[in-house]
């Protein structure tokens, strides 16, 4: 059986997407399914132990999200650019979508957060996406969290990534 991306499409109303974590964190809701009856019900994580039985396997998801939309400027002209990170290709090397795309030619450099994060376009792909090499002092993901790199961060898209270096998790 082949899985398709379309197998995972579903409608999720915008107002149901959490913008901030609930406090305390264990007050988050969880969906539960009764395997015998198929009944679906909701509970809170602080009740998780009530649902586990001896021999059950609990899988922990320790992924985080990163701000995937960056607003910056071209290094030489200071004109506006927007990057949307798609997939990590290597150390600080990302496939992106950008706009306006005409500004992002091979060799062009861009800055984010008053120079805290820089990027150079190293390839323009056939589909119009770009491969960019980022540079920053320290950890790339920490630099992404810097609100100055995000600029107009109110509508940032958040993408999961694995916390361990070199295992960014593919998004397809």
Buried (B, 14 or more C-beta within 10 A) or exposed (E): EEEEEEEEEEEEEEEEEEEEEEEEEEEEEEEBEEEEEEEEEEEEBEEEEEEEEEEEEEEEEEEEEBBBBBBBBBBEEEEEBBBBBBBBBEEBBBBBBBEEEEBBEEEBBBBBBEEBBBBBBEEBEEEEBBBBBBBBEEEBBEBBEBEEBBBEBEEBEEBEBBEEEEEBEEEE
